[in-house]
Amino acid sequence: MDYKIKSRIWIEADGNILLGEGRVSLLKAIAETGSLSKAAKKLGMSYKKAWALIDAINTRAAKPAIVTNIGGKGGGGATLTPYGATLIEVFEKINKNCWRFLDKQIKKSELE
């Protein structure tokens, strides 16, 4: 039998969630689309929720992860900052290492 351990991780800042899988997906979608509203639509979430998540990330992080441009004739937009790209990279590395560790632990177990 092939056992797997399932787990979700997140990073907190001062006891509040900074990053998790959903927030990282939102950051990536903003990087791809250049727009908070398009990213929210792509992920099937409301603009209001997406804005609240980005505001929470920007407030809790050491530096802004996303910068926004006010709409108008040329349209608005949102841009992933270099720090935002670093947040994604670090989270994904930690997450991948966590999964590797958990896979090793289940293989060491005596469940079989």
N, C-alpha and C positions, 0 to 999 in steps of 0.2 A: 504494500500500500504506500502511496506517495503522500506524505503529510506535508502541509505548508503552515507556516505561522503568518497570520495577517495582522497588520498593524498600521496605524496612521501616526505620523509625527507632525509636529508643528513647532515653530520657534516663538517663544514669548519674549516680550520686552517689558520689564517691570510688572509682571503678572498678567499682561494682556497679550492676546495673540498678535504676532507680527506677521508671520507667514505660515501657510499651510498649503496643501495641494491646490485647493480652490483659488487661493490668492495668487499663487504662482501661475496657474492657468490664465488668470485674468491679466497679469503682467505680460505674459507671452502673447496673449491675444491683442493687447494694446500695441505691443511691439510690431506685430504682424499687420494690424489694420491702420495704425496711426490715429485711432479714434476710440474714445471711451465708449461712446454709444454703439459703434460697430462691434467692439469687443464684447460688450454686454449682450448684444443681439446674437452674436456668434455662439456665446456660451449659454444662451437661453435664460439670462437673468435680467432683471429690470435695471434701467439706468440708475435709479435711485440706490439700489443695492450695490451696484458696481462703484458708484461714486463714494458710498459709505466705506466700502472696503479699501479703495485707493486712499481715501482721506485717513483711514486708520493706519495704513502702511506708512504713508508720508509723515504722519504725526509721531509714530512710534520708532521709526527708523532714524539712524544717525543723520541721514541725508535724504532728500526726496528721491523716491524711486520713479516717479512720473511727474512730468511737467505738462501743464495744460495751456492751451492757447484759446483765448476767448473767441467764440464764433463771430460771424458777421459776413460781410460780402465774400471774402475769401474762404470762409469757413473756419471752424476751430480745429481742434486736434489735440492729441495727447502723444507725448514722446517718452519712451523709456530712457532714463538717464543711465550713464555708465554705472552709477551705484546700483540702480535697479537691476541692471544686467548682472552685476556681482551678486546681488541677493538671490537671483534665480540660480546662478551657477553654484553658489554655496549650498543652497537648499537642496538642489538636485544631487550634489555630491554626498551630502549627509544622508539623504534619503536612500541613495543607492548603497552606501556603505552599511546603513541600517539593515536593508533587505539582505545583503550578503551575510552579515553577522547572524541574522535570524535563520537564514537557510542553513548555515553551519551548525547552529544550536539544535535545530530539529534533527539534523542528520546524526548528531552526537547522542540524541535522546535514546531512550530504551523503549520506544513505543512500538517498534516492529517485533 
